[in-house]
Amino acid sequence: MIDVKRGRLDPESVLNSVRCDDAGAIVLFLGTVRADEGVRALDYEVYRPMALKTLAALAERAKEKFGVLELSIAHRLGRVPVGGDSVAVACSAVHRAEAFAAAAWAMDEVKRIVPIWKTEALPANRGKPRKR
Amino acid sequence: MMRVHVKLFATYREIVGSAGITWTGRDDLTLRDLVDGVVAKYPRLAGHRDTMLLAVNHDFASFDRILREGDEVALLPPVSGGLP
């Protein structure tokens, strides 16, 4: 599953999308919005066609590189409040070591090459939003 | 002469004041030529040039890429990043 959308993520559906009988391990990672000082939410924007293409390519690369069975990535767009889930990565593998490694690598790649940007949504009296 | 579509995101969109512009250039226009032209027209982009990522038709591309009529060029700020 590769998904980029507005609205709440459903971690269980991301998790279920990688289930298979050959798997002995499934890893689910959730990236959540942290309550840094003054931050009440993050706003995410995307270059959708390139993001979908890049996410699909990196999921395939993770399968080749780590020998994992399935890898899914879902990213939320728009405003995500503190405590909300902004990204979910799920990975199934025969053994846990490669599942952990592939999920960590995929998340690093999401932050490195997928065209999704976030801006801090600050209270009205805190001045201009900061890109981060 | 030919035309390409230039898409802009986040900080770049705010600087240019639009999510997209149409750029007209000579037939052997490179991505470098296009970026030089856009930065000259919108000088506040100059400080971002060293960290700018470039894509053509949804794939990352380098400055020496020769553009074709109708290409979709994207000028991309560094992506969301954050510590591991």
Backbone of each chain as ProteinMPNN parsed JSONL, in Angstrom:
{"seq_chain_A": "MIDVKRGRLDPESVLNSVRCDDAGAIVLFLGTVRADEGVRALDYEVYRPMALKTLAALAERAKEKFGVLELSIAHRLGRVPVGGDSVAVACSAVHRAEAFAAAAWAMDEVKRIVPIWKTEALPANRGKPRKR", "coords_chain_A": {"N_chain_A": [[0.848, -1.197, 0.0], [0.604, 2.116, -0.937], [0.075, 5.328, 0.039], [-1.133, 8.633, 0.093], [-2.679, 11.091, 1.706], [-5.377, 13.268, 2.802], [-6.841, 13.587, 6.067], [-7.359, 11.345, 8.869], [-4.883, 8.828, 9.475], [-5.099, 5.268, 9.175], [-3.734, 3.137, 11.084], [-4.027, 0.386, 11.511], [-5.034, -0.628, 9.123], [-2.886, -0.154, 7.451], [-1.007, -1.799, 8.618], [-2.3, -4.312, 8.272], [-2.129, -4.521, 5.546], [0.345, -5.545, 4.954], [0.412, -8.074, 5.879], [1.14, -11.544, 5.602], [1.313, -15.064, 4.928], [3.883, -16.077, 4.941], [5.318, -14.5, 6.606], [7.196, -13.916, 9.566], [7.473, -11.845, 11.151], [6.292, -8.588, 11.79], [6.713, -5.17, 11.438], [5.589, -2.073, 12.604], [5.81, 1.312, 12.124], [5.096, 4.49, 13.434], [5.048, 7.878, 12.702], [4.699, 10.726, 14.624], [3.148, 13.854, 15.551], [5.025, 16.045, 17.371], [4.97, 17.783, 20.483], [6.553, 20.3, 20.321], [7.895, 23.388, 21.622], [5.32, 25.71, 21.706], [4.15, 24.7, 19.417], [1.25, 23.655, 17.799], [0.296, 22.11, 15.831], [1.175, 20.444, 12.733], [1.47, 21.385, 9.356], [1.164, 19.68, 6.378], [2.325, 19.519, 3.053], [2.302, 18.394, -0.372], [3.935, 17.206, -3.344], [2.17, 15.591, -5.272], [2.106, 13.563, -7.528], [4.819, 12.97, -7.866], [5.563, 12.246, -5.29], [4.055, 9.907, -4.861], [5.169, 8.267, -6.811], [7.847, 8.171, -5.972], [7.62, 7.062, -3.42], [6.564, 4.516, -4.042], [8.703, 3.476, -5.487], [10.716, 3.435, -3.56], [9.692, 1.601, -1.755], [9.783, -0.752, -3.258], [12.539, -0.869, -3.604], [13.339, -1.294, -0.968], [12.393, -3.876, -0.563], [14.041, -5.324, -2.284], [16.563, -4.704, -1.249], [16.587, -5.536, 1.438], [15.298, -7.935, 1.473], [12.693, -8.207, 2.365], [9.165, -9.007, 2.752], [6.724, -7.558, 2.29], [6.065, -4.036, 2.043], [4.622, -1.156, 3.234], [3.548, 2.244, 2.944], [2.066, 5.065, 4.333], [1.085, 8.422, 4.203], [0.023, 11.313, 5.862], [-1.684, 14.304, 4.883], [-2.103, 17.923, 4.924], [-3.408, 19.591, 7.843], [-2.097, 18.351, 10.829], [-2.709, 17.572, 14.085], [-0.962, 18.074, 17.247], [0.231, 15.069, 18.587], [-1.063, 13.58, 16.705], [-0.989, 11.104, 14.055], [1.354, 11.263, 11.483], [2.721, 9.818, 9.58], [2.909, 6.43, 8.471], [4.668, 3.424, 8.459], [4.814, 0.154, 7.455], [6.074, -3.147, 7.641], [6.686, -6.419, 6.542], [8.386, -9.502, 7.19], [10.406, -12.485, 6.959], [11.966, -12.838, 9.22], [12.577, -10.859, 12.23], [14.776, -9.08, 12.216], [15.388, -8.123, 9.609], [12.977, -6.913, 9.075], [12.822, -4.781, 10.936], [15.124, -3.365, 10.086], [14.524, -2.69, 7.416], [12.209, -1.127, 7.682], [13.207, 1.04, 9.149], [15.119, 2.062, 7.353], [13.446, 2.716, 5.188], [11.893, 4.757, 6.305], [13.829, 6.703, 6.8], [14.481, 7.289, 4.147], [12.046, 8.321, 3.229], [12.068, 10.767, 4.556], [14.201, 11.915, 3.335], [14.017, 12.0, 0.49], [11.374, 12.132, -0.471], [8.95, 14.238, -1.84], [7.524, 15.943, 0.304], [6.456, 18.423, 2.433], [6.692, 20.127, 5.566], [5.133, 22.476, 7.729], [5.255, 24.382, 10.654], [2.405, 24.914, 12.584], [1.584, 27.604, 14.359], [0.407, 29.209, 17.39], [-1.764, 32.065, 17.005], [-0.516, 34.428, 17.882], [2.18, 34.028, 17.592], [3.68, 34.783, 15.445], [5.269, 34.409, 12.183], [4.724, 31.311, 10.453], [6.983, 28.543, 10.756], [9.034, 26.873, 8.444], [10.003, 23.491, 8.488]], "CA_chain_A": [[0.0, 0.0, 0.0], [1.233, 3.436, -0.943], [-1.062, 6.232, 0.156], [-0.851, 10.003, 0.541], [-4.053, 11.596, 1.731], [-5.865, 14.058, 3.923], [-7.644, 12.812, 7.008], [-6.632, 10.46, 9.773], [-4.347, 7.552, 9.019], [-5.628, 4.082, 9.847], [-2.536, 2.284, 11.207], [-4.344, -1.038, 11.418], [-5.159, -1.019, 7.712], [-1.524, -0.189, 6.906], [-0.443, -3.037, 9.171], [-2.912, -5.479, 7.633], [-1.757, -4.58, 4.131], [1.609, -6.282, 4.762], [0.31, -9.437, 6.437], [1.172, -12.676, 4.674], [1.566, -16.299, 5.679], [5.322, -16.36, 5.034], [5.95, -13.564, 7.541], [7.346, -14.259, 10.98], [7.623, -10.579, 11.869], [5.761, -7.372, 11.177], [7.061, -3.936, 12.147], [4.797, -0.887, 12.259], [6.345, 2.574, 12.652], [4.241, 5.671, 13.289], [5.615, 9.194, 12.98], [3.629, 11.52, 15.239], [3.475, 15.278, 15.712], [5.572, 16.275, 18.706], [4.589, 19.072, 21.074], [7.644, 21.248, 20.531], [7.4, 24.611, 22.247], [4.436, 26.581, 20.938], [3.59, 24.055, 18.218], [-0.023, 22.982, 18.062], [0.006, 21.205, 14.706], [2.031, 20.594, 11.554], [0.771, 21.377, 8.072], [1.948, 18.952, 5.374], [1.932, 19.642, 1.654], [2.929, 17.346, -1.174], [3.933, 17.173, -4.807], [1.567, 14.263, -5.21], [2.522, 12.505, -8.464], [6.21, 12.579, -7.613], [5.613, 11.567, -3.996], [3.553, 8.54, -5.037], [6.165, 7.536, -7.599], [9.047, 7.988, -5.156], [7.286, 6.114, -2.348], [6.459, 3.171, -4.62], [10.058, 3.04, -5.858], [11.529, 3.108, -2.38], [9.158, 0.36, -1.177], [10.374, -1.841, -4.053], [13.976, -0.914, -3.292], [13.473, -1.9, 0.364], [12.198, -5.328, -0.713], [15.258, -5.874, -2.895], [17.756, -4.458, -0.425], [16.533, -6.234, 2.72], [14.642, -9.22, 1.319], [11.441, -8.247, 3.118], [8.058, -9.526, 1.953], [5.856, -6.444, 1.883], [6.332, -2.777, 2.737], [3.583, -0.158, 2.94], [3.78, 3.581, 3.495], [0.935, 6.002, 4.216], [1.452, 9.739, 4.753], [-1.115, 12.227, 5.979], [-1.472, 15.668, 4.386], [-2.91, 18.943, 5.578], [-3.08, 19.886, 9.24], [-2.071, 17.214, 11.75], [-2.527, 18.145, 15.417], [-0.013, 17.431, 18.161], [-0.213, 13.732, 18.983], [-1.628, 12.871, 15.556], [-0.069, 10.317, 13.221], [1.581, 11.886, 10.183], [3.217, 8.824, 8.619], [2.942, 5.04, 8.929], [5.44, 2.486, 7.639], [4.663, -1.224, 7.925], [6.944, -4.049, 6.886], [6.667, -7.828, 6.968], [9.576, -10.238, 6.778], [10.488, -13.82, 7.551], [12.518, -12.645, 10.564], [12.397, -9.478, 12.683], [15.92, -8.197, 11.98], [15.254, -7.413, 8.335], [11.783, -6.055, 9.134], [13.228, -3.542, 11.616], [16.094, -2.636, 9.258], [13.874, -2.141, 6.223], [11.297, -0.051, 8.089], [14.033, 2.204, 9.521], [15.693, 2.596, 6.112], [12.377, 3.338, 4.397], [11.493, 6.019, 6.934], [14.909, 7.662, 6.504], [14.342, 7.686, 2.744], [10.872, 9.207, 3.135], [12.45, 12.111, 5.008], [15.306, 12.42, 2.525], [13.781, 12.2, -0.947], [9.968, 12.218, -0.896], [8.593, 15.668, -1.812], [6.477, 16.313, 1.266], [7.018, 19.478, 3.292], [5.868, 20.43, 6.742], [5.229, 23.808, 8.312], [4.678, 24.42, 11.999], [1.251, 25.793, 12.807], [1.804, 28.216, 15.669], [-0.699, 30.069, 17.831], [-1.885, 33.282, 16.206], [0.361, 35.51, 18.349], [3.582, 33.593, 17.574], [4.366, 35.253, 14.251], [5.225, 33.676, 10.926], [4.983, 29.877, 10.569], [8.333, 28.118, 10.395], [9.223, 25.637, 7.681], [10.963, 22.63, 9.166]], "C_chain_A": [[0.886, 1.249, 0.0], [0.09, 4.437, -0.939], [-0.603, 7.588, 0.693], [-2.192, 10.715, 0.539], [-4.303, 12.509, 2.929], [-6.69, 13.167, 4.846], [-6.788, 11.836, 7.787], [-6.08, 9.225, 9.081], [-5.038, 6.432, 9.798], [-4.476, 3.082, 9.973], [-2.848, 0.804, 11.051], [-4.478, -1.495, 9.968], [-3.786, -1.063, 7.039], [-0.836, -1.483, 7.353], [-0.997, -4.262, 8.437], [-2.49, -5.631, 6.176], [-0.455, -5.344, 3.901], [1.546, -7.709, 5.326], [0.411, -10.475, 5.329], [1.639, -13.906, 5.447], [3.052, -16.606, 5.828], [6.015, -15.49, 6.083], [6.034, -14.145, 8.942], [7.46, -13.01, 11.819], [6.957, -9.467, 11.074], [6.144, -6.197, 12.064], [6.127, -2.833, 11.658], [5.44, 0.324, 12.921], [5.312, 3.669, 12.417], [5.061, 6.91, 13.611], [4.488, 10.075, 13.483], [4.086, 12.956, 15.439], [3.8, 15.562, 17.178], [5.208, 17.674, 19.199], [5.823, 19.907, 21.369], [7.053, 22.564, 21.008], [6.546, 25.451, 21.285], [3.775, 25.937, 19.741], [2.281, 23.362, 18.577], [-0.389, 22.009, 16.953], [1.112, 21.376, 13.667], [1.139, 20.547, 10.316], [1.672, 20.715, 7.029], [1.407, 19.244, 3.979], [2.784, 18.719, 0.811], [2.958, 17.737, -2.64], [3.476, 15.749, -5.143], [2.107, 13.257, -6.228], [3.951, 12.039, -8.219], [6.333, 11.839, -6.288], [5.149, 10.12, -4.128], [4.572, 7.681, -5.784], [7.392, 7.206, -6.748], [8.793, 6.98, -4.033], [7.21, 4.689, -2.884], [7.844, 2.629, -4.96], [10.857, 2.659, -4.616], [10.989, 1.872, -1.656], [9.72, -0.847, -1.937], [11.849, -2.008, -3.753], [14.201, -1.579, -1.935], [13.315, -3.417, 0.276], [13.455, -5.981, -1.287], [16.433, -5.832, -1.935], [17.771, -5.323, 0.829], [15.852, -7.608, 2.627], [13.342, -9.33, 2.104], [10.283, -8.616, 2.178], [7.173, -8.413, 1.407], [6.248, -5.198, 2.663], [5.307, -1.746, 2.285], [3.923, 1.163, 3.608], [2.524, 4.417, 3.27], [1.338, 7.307, 4.885], [0.223, 10.627, 4.758], [-0.719, 13.609, 5.476], [-2.377, 16.642, 5.132], [-2.492, 19.088, 7.037], [-3.185, 18.633, 10.107], [-1.797, 17.764, 13.148], [-1.448, 17.417, 16.216], [-0.604, 16.104, 18.623], [-0.78, 12.925, 17.839], [-0.555, 12.116, 14.782], [0.098, 11.007, 11.871], [2.053, 10.878, 9.142], [3.203, 7.446, 9.267], [3.75, 4.216, 7.933], [5.255, 1.101, 8.245], [5.473, -2.144, 7.029], [6.816, -5.459, 7.435], [7.893, -8.531, 6.411], [9.541, -11.611, 7.44], [10.973, -13.709, 9.0], [12.516, -11.16, 10.922], [13.552, -8.547, 12.297], [15.75, -7.419, 10.68], [14.011, -6.519, 8.309], [12.111, -4.721, 9.813], [14.133, -2.709, 10.704], [15.417, -1.965, 8.069], [12.936, -0.985, 6.583], [12.092, 1.213, 8.442], [14.618, 2.864, 8.279], [14.625, 3.329, 5.306], [11.97, 4.685, 5.001], [12.559, 7.096, 6.71], [14.784, 8.171, 5.067], [13.145, 8.609, 2.535], [11.287, 10.628, 3.488], [13.523, 12.731, 4.127], [14.876, 12.801, 1.113], [12.321, 12.345, -1.363], [9.482, 13.661, -0.752], [7.325, 15.95, -1.004], [7.127, 17.303, 2.222], [6.087, 19.752, 4.455], [6.171, 21.837, 7.243], [4.596, 23.762, 9.688], [3.496, 25.38, 12.032], [1.363, 26.305, 14.234], [0.55, 28.97, 16.101], [-0.638, 31.421, 17.137], [-0.907, 34.374, 16.621], [1.835, 35.147, 18.261], [4.303, 33.955, 16.281], [4.289, 34.281, 13.099], [5.493, 32.179, 11.138], [6.401, 29.546, 10.119], [8.277, 26.855, 9.56], [10.175, 24.791, 8.494], [11.009, 21.255, 8.534]], "O_chain_A": [[1.785, 1.402, 0.827], [-0.771, 4.401, -1.818], [0.204, 7.67, 1.619], [-2.781, 10.923, -0.521], [-3.559, 12.518, 3.91], [-7.176, 12.113, 4.434], [-5.651, 11.541, 7.419], [-6.728, 8.647, 8.208], [-5.497, 6.626, 10.924], [-4.262, 2.27, 9.074], [-2.034, 0.049, 10.521], [-4.086, -2.609, 9.622], [-3.542, -1.897, 6.167], [-0.176, -2.161, 6.565], [-0.239, -5.143, 8.032], [-2.493, -6.737, 5.635], [-0.173, -5.751, 2.774], [2.522, -8.455, 5.251], [-0.16, -10.307, 4.251], [2.28, -13.791, 6.491], [3.441, -17.324, 6.749], [7.179, -15.725, 6.409], [5.098, -14.77, 9.44], [7.537, -13.081, 13.046], [7.049, -9.416, 9.848], [5.931, -6.218, 13.276], [5.904, -2.679, 10.458], [5.596, 0.358, 14.142], [4.725, 3.764, 11.339], [5.695, 6.988, 14.664], [3.437, 10.166, 12.847], [5.285, 13.23, 15.488], [2.988, 15.354, 18.079], [5.147, 18.624, 18.418], [6.115, 20.196, 22.53], [5.864, 22.828, 20.824], [6.992, 25.842, 20.207], [2.922, 26.554, 19.104], [2.212, 22.587, 19.531], [-1.283, 21.179, 17.118], [1.884, 22.333, 13.717], [0.185, 19.773, 10.245], [2.809, 21.14, 6.825], [0.198, 19.221, 3.748], [3.866, 18.308, 1.23], [2.116, 18.5, -3.114], [4.288, 14.834, -5.278], [2.534, 12.176, -5.825], [4.255, 10.853, -8.348], [7.124, 10.903, -6.174], [5.771, 9.211, -3.576], [4.805, 6.524, -5.436], [7.911, 6.091, -6.802], [9.648, 6.147, -3.734], [7.726, 3.761, -2.263], [8.12, 1.449, -4.741], [11.591, 1.67, -4.624], [11.757, 1.163, -1.006], [10.089, -1.849, -1.325], [12.356, -3.126, -3.658], [15.152, -2.345, -1.771], [14.021, -4.158, 0.961], [13.878, -7.046, -0.837], [17.197, -6.79, -1.818], [18.828, -5.794, 1.248], [15.835, -8.356, 3.604], [12.933, -10.432, 2.47], [10.419, -8.542, 0.957], [6.91, -8.345, 0.207], [6.707, -5.287, 3.802], [5.149, -1.498, 1.089], [4.505, 1.199, 4.692], [1.988, 4.472, 2.163], [1.868, 7.306, 5.997], [-0.524, 10.683, 3.78], [0.428, 14.033, 5.62], [-3.284, 16.246, 5.864], [-1.37, 18.751, 7.413], [-4.208, 17.949, 10.122], [-0.747, 18.366, 13.371], [-1.075, 16.289, 15.895], [-1.774, 16.022, 18.998], [-0.966, 11.715, 17.969], [0.629, 12.446, 14.848], [-0.885, 11.302, 11.192], [1.811, 11.062, 7.949], [3.454, 7.31, 10.465], [3.541, 4.301, 6.722], [5.517, 0.905, 9.432], [5.547, -1.947, 5.816], [6.835, -5.666, 8.648], [8.377, -8.215, 5.324], [8.755, -11.862, 8.354], [10.465, -14.391, 9.891], [12.461, -10.304, 10.04], [13.336, -7.356, 12.075], [15.942, -6.204, 10.648], [13.984, -5.501, 7.618], [11.723, -3.66, 9.324], [13.94, -1.501, 10.563], [15.704, -0.81, 7.753], [12.879, 0.017, 5.87], [11.697, 2.321, 8.079], [14.612, 4.09, 8.165], [14.862, 4.427, 4.801], [11.73, 5.645, 4.269], [12.234, 8.257, 6.461], [14.965, 9.362, 4.811], [13.217, 9.563, 1.761], [10.907, 11.581, 2.807], [13.733, 13.943, 4.167], [15.324, 13.821, 0.588], [12.057, 12.659, -2.524], [9.586, 14.246, 0.327], [6.237, 16.16, -1.542], [8.209, 17.053, 2.754], [4.867, 19.627, 4.347], [7.304, 22.314, 7.186], [3.53, 23.175, 9.871], [3.586, 26.514, 11.562], [1.252, 25.542, 15.193], [-0.278, 29.329, 15.263], [0.435, 31.865, 16.729], [-0.504, 35.177, 15.78], [2.673, 35.874, 18.795], [5.416, 33.487, 16.042], [3.39, 33.444, 13.025], [6.381, 31.812, 11.909], [6.948, 30.184, 9.22], [7.583, 25.895, 9.896], [11.078, 25.331, 9.133], [11.768, 20.396, 8.981]]}, "seq_chain_B": "MMRVHVKLFATYREIVGSAGITWTGRDDLTLRDLVDGVVAKYPRLAGHRDTMLLAVNHDFASFDRILREGDEVALLPPVSGGLP", "coords_chain_B": {"N_chain_B": [[11.414, 28.299, -30.134], [10.259, 27.144, -26.94], [7.912, 25.861, -24.485], [7.789, 25.258, -20.983], [6.357, 23.814, -18.033], [6.468, 25.067, -14.797], [6.603, 24.031, -11.546], [5.999, 25.009, -8.182], [6.774, 24.894, -4.715], [5.914, 25.09, -1.206], [8.112, 27.192, 0.521], [9.14, 28.319, -1.839], [6.909, 28.682, -3.444], [5.626, 30.641, -1.977], [7.408, 32.76, -2.248], [7.388, 33.269, -5.021], [4.746, 33.643, -5.387], [2.909, 32.068, -6.588], [1.696, 28.807, -7.455], [2.549, 27.71, -9.742], [4.199, 28.367, -12.847], [4.449, 29.302, -16.302], [7.14, 28.801, -18.462], [9.03, 30.213, -20.989], [11.467, 29.356, -23.345], [14.569, 28.965, -25.233], [15.099, 26.296, -27.672], [17.094, 24.481, -26.849], [17.169, 24.629, -24.123], [18.481, 24.265, -20.876], [18.118, 22.737, -17.629], [19.604, 24.192, -15.844], [19.739, 26.689, -17.144], [17.061, 27.399, -16.987], [16.631, 27.549, -14.188], [18.429, 29.613, -13.591], [17.163, 31.69, -14.956], [14.66, 31.844, -13.669], [15.447, 32.459, -11.065], [16.632, 34.925, -11.528], [14.404, 36.408, -12.186], [12.924, 36.225, -9.891], [14.396, 37.298, -7.382], [14.518, 36.71, -4.642], [14.65, 34.02, -4.469], [17.275, 33.37, -4.743], [18.896, 32.88, -2.493], [18.187, 30.333, -1.881], [19.1, 28.66, -3.757], [21.314, 26.873, -3.571], [20.391, 24.739, -2.087], [18.284, 23.773, -3.437], [16.198, 21.273, -4.823], [15.714, 19.459, -7.851], [13.344, 18.484, -10.304], [12.177, 16.697, -13.162], [9.356, 15.934, -14.927], [8.471, 14.35, -12.773], [10.695, 12.954, -11.855], [13.84, 13.076, -10.164], [16.292, 15.39, -11.302], [19.287, 16.596, -12.96], [21.278, 19.646, -13.221], [22.221, 19.796, -15.839], [20.359, 18.72, -17.493], [18.567, 18.603, -20.498], [15.776, 20.348, -21.533], [12.454, 19.649, -22.725], [9.737, 20.509, -24.924], [6.776, 21.103, -23.159], [7.553, 19.786, -20.844], [7.283, 19.01, -17.336], [8.556, 20.79, -14.869], [9.868, 20.783, -11.605], [10.614, 22.806, -8.871], [12.064, 22.158, -5.95], [11.977, 22.623, -2.512], [14.244, 21.628, 0.152], [13.266, 18.461, 1.504], [11.033, 17.278, 4.167], [12.649, 16.386, 6.315], [14.177, 16.324, 9.529], [15.273, 14.817, 12.644], [16.592, 11.462, 12.956]], "CA_chain_B": [[11.115, 28.51, -28.716], [9.356, 26.138, -26.36], [7.396, 26.22, -23.162], [7.73, 24.213, -19.959], [5.57, 24.179, -16.852], [7.325, 25.062, -13.605], [5.799, 23.94, -10.321], [6.708, 25.574, -7.026], [6.205, 24.377, -3.475], [6.308, 25.597, 0.119], [8.736, 28.515, 0.541], [9.315, 28.852, -3.2], [5.591, 29.142, -3.885], [5.338, 31.906, -1.297], [8.274, 33.794, -2.826], [6.946, 33.577, -6.384], [3.345, 34.071, -5.311], [2.094, 31.187, -7.432], [2.09, 27.396, -7.383], [3.084, 27.272, -11.015], [4.361, 29.364, -13.897], [4.874, 28.776, -17.599], [8.409, 29.42, -18.812], [9.355, 30.091, -22.404], [12.91, 29.454, -23.574], [15.033, 28.437, -26.526], [14.848, 24.866, -27.793], [18.076, 23.656, -26.136], [17.191, 25.124, -22.748], [18.806, 23.281, -19.844], [17.529, 23.023, -16.323], [20.414, 25.28, -15.269], [19.281, 27.942, -17.761], [15.737, 27.721, -16.462], [16.773, 27.995, -12.797], [19.057, 30.949, -13.654], [16.15, 32.651, -15.383], [13.63, 32.006, -12.633], [16.075, 33.166, -9.928], [16.811, 36.33, -11.932], [13.098, 37.056, -12.159], [12.467, 36.242, -8.486], [15.7, 37.285, -6.706], [14.472, 36.138, -3.29], [14.97, 32.587, -4.554], [18.726, 33.179, -4.895], [19.444, 32.3, -1.266], [17.755, 28.935, -1.764], [19.549, 27.904, -4.919], [22.242, 25.787, -3.24], [19.696, 23.6, -1.479], [17.127, 23.464, -4.272], [16.156, 19.997, -5.531], [15.096, 19.667, -9.159], [12.727, 17.298, -10.904], [11.532, 16.851, -14.469], [8.353, 14.871, -15.138], [8.34, 13.553, -11.538], [11.944, 12.295, -11.469], [14.92, 14.009, -9.872], [17.093, 15.686, -12.497], [20.457, 17.431, -12.687], [21.269, 20.941, -13.899], [22.552, 19.729, -17.268], [19.232, 18.111, -18.221], [17.996, 19.426, -21.564], [14.319, 20.317, -21.395], [11.655, 19.472, -23.939], [8.42, 21.157, -24.939], [5.737, 20.498, -22.331], [8.058, 19.158, -19.614], [6.869, 19.553, -16.043], [9.736, 20.993, -14.023], [9.513, 21.154, -10.229], [11.667, 23.346, -8.013], [11.666, 21.553, -4.675], [12.75, 22.901, -1.311], [14.632, 20.404, 0.854], [12.049, 17.852, 2.045], [10.715, 17.631, 5.555], [13.809, 16.163, 7.167], [13.975, 15.942, 10.922], [16.267, 13.877, 13.14], [16.103, 10.081, 12.937]], "C_chain_B": [[10.18, 27.414, -28.22], [8.927, 26.578, -24.967], [7.434, 25.009, -22.232], [6.903, 24.748, -18.789], [6.475, 24.06, -15.622], [6.43, 25.063, -12.372], [6.653, 24.352, -9.123], [5.994, 25.158, -5.749], [6.74, 25.13, -2.257], [6.907, 27.0, 0.02], [8.824, 29.132, -0.856], [7.986, 29.395, -3.742], [5.259, 30.496, -3.254], [6.164, 33.044, -1.905], [7.745, 34.232, -4.195], [5.497, 34.077, -6.396], [2.427, 33.243, -6.182], [2.607, 29.756, -7.289], [2.674, 26.903, -8.702], [3.182, 28.411, -12.012], [4.717, 28.643, -15.199], [6.12, 29.543, -18.022], [8.699, 29.172, -20.29], [10.857, 30.271, -22.599], [13.285, 28.888, -24.92], [14.984, 26.904, -26.509], [15.862, 23.988, -27.05], [18.236, 24.105, -24.676], [17.545, 23.993, -21.774], [18.11, 23.679, -18.542], [18.296, 24.168, -15.638], [19.956, 26.633, -15.818], [17.946, 28.375, -17.155], [15.844, 28.254, -15.031], [17.41, 29.388, -12.767], [18.007, 32.011, -13.991], [15.108, 32.924, -14.308], [14.204, 32.78, -11.433], [16.283, 34.644, -10.272], [15.495, 37.091, -11.846], [12.566, 37.194, -10.733], [13.703, 36.168, -7.585], [15.667, 36.722, -5.286], [14.696, 34.631, -3.291], [16.478, 32.336, -4.514], [19.343, 32.499, -3.674], [19.102, 30.837, -1.093], [18.38, 28.05, -2.838], [20.437, 26.706, -4.559], [21.553, 24.561, -2.652], [18.49, 23.14, -2.292], [17.264, 22.077, -4.899], [15.355, 20.208, -6.81], [14.498, 18.369, -9.678], [12.151, 17.672, -12.263], [10.609, 15.654, -14.663], [8.379, 13.845, -14.003], [9.556, 12.716, -11.199], [12.982, 13.365, -11.155], [15.792, 14.18, -11.112], [18.234, 16.612, -12.118], [20.407, 18.692, -13.56], [21.502, 20.836, -15.406], [21.449, 19.055, -18.105], [18.704, 19.092, -19.272], [16.476, 19.256, -21.551], [13.644, 20.207, -22.755], [10.321, 20.197, -23.795], [7.428, 20.393, -24.051], [6.227, 19.816, -21.07], [7.452, 19.827, -18.378], [8.108, 19.589, -15.146], [9.246, 21.35, -12.621], [10.761, 21.669, -9.515], [11.268, 23.008, -6.585], [12.549, 22.036, -3.537], [13.212, 21.584, -0.699], [13.39, 19.794, 1.518], [12.086, 17.845, 3.564], [11.81, 17.349, 6.565], [13.433, 15.8, 8.595], [15.011, 14.907, 11.343], [15.703, 12.46, 13.073], [15.334, 9.746, 14.207]], "O_chain_B": [[9.411, 26.837, -28.989], [9.476, 27.503, -24.369], [7.149, 23.884, -22.643], [6.772, 25.955, -18.589], [7.162, 23.054, -15.445], [5.615, 25.964, -12.175], [7.852, 24.08, -9.062], [4.766, 25.079, -5.706], [7.826, 25.709, -2.268], [6.265, 27.904, -0.514], [8.606, 30.331, -1.024], [7.948, 30.429, -4.409], [4.692, 31.377, -3.9], [5.67, 34.161, -2.056], [7.667, 35.426, -4.485], [5.083, 34.822, -7.284], [1.306, 33.651, -6.484], [3.79, 29.525, -7.038], [3.228, 25.806, -8.769], [2.345, 29.313, -12.02], [5.221, 27.519, -15.187], [6.161, 30.771, -17.953], [8.617, 28.04, -20.767], [11.448, 31.22, -22.084], [12.435, 28.391, -25.66], [14.842, 26.296, -25.449], [15.531, 22.868, -26.66], [19.307, 23.972, -24.085], [16.979, 22.902, -21.844], [17.598, 24.787, -18.388], [17.708, 24.999, -14.946], [19.803, 27.598, -15.069], [17.731, 29.548, -16.853], [15.236, 29.269, -14.691], [16.977, 30.248, -12.0], [17.973, 33.084, -13.39], [14.724, 34.068, -14.065], [13.536, 33.641, -10.862], [16.129, 35.512, -9.412], [15.467, 38.266, -11.48], [11.855, 38.145, -10.408], [14.03, 35.096, -7.077], [16.703, 36.296, -4.777], [14.907, 34.031, -2.237], [16.91, 31.208, -4.275], [20.214, 31.64, -3.813], [19.678, 30.167, -0.236], [18.207, 26.831, -2.824], [20.325, 25.645, -5.172], [22.094, 23.457, -2.719], [17.765, 22.232, -1.886], [18.316, 21.74, -5.442], [14.436, 21.026, -6.852], [15.073, 17.294, -9.512], [11.703, 18.797, -12.485], [11.038, 14.504, -14.572], [8.319, 12.638, -14.236], [9.471, 11.842, -10.336], [13.011, 14.422, -11.786], [16.003, 13.235, -11.872], [18.178, 17.316, -11.11], [19.614, 18.793, -14.497], [21.038, 21.685, -16.167], [21.621, 18.855, -19.308], [18.431, 20.255, -18.974], [15.969, 18.134, -21.557], [14.187, 20.613, -23.782], [9.85, 20.459, -22.689], [7.269, 19.18, -24.188], [5.417, 19.312, -20.292], [7.153, 21.022, -18.371], [8.627, 18.554, -14.729], [8.31, 22.136, -12.472], [11.821, 21.044, -9.554], [10.266, 23.506, -6.073], [13.767, 21.87, -3.599], [12.641, 20.533, -0.992], [12.55, 20.527, 2.04], [13.035, 18.334, 4.178], [11.881, 18.027, 7.59], [12.481, 15.055, 8.829], [15.564, 14.2, 10.501], [14.488, 12.268, 13.127], [14.851, 8.624, 14.358]]}, "name": "protein", "num_of_chains": 2, "seq": "MIDVKRGRLDPESVLNSVRCDDAGAIVLFLGTVRADEGVRALDYEVYRPMALKTLAALAERAKEKFGVLELSIAHRLGRVPVGGDSVAVACSAVHRAEAFAAAAWAMDEVKRIVPIWKTEALPANRGKPRKRMMRVHVKLFATYREIVGSAGITWTGRDDLTLRDLVDGVVAKYPRLAGHRDTMLLAVNHDFASFDRILREGDEVALLPPVSGGLP"}
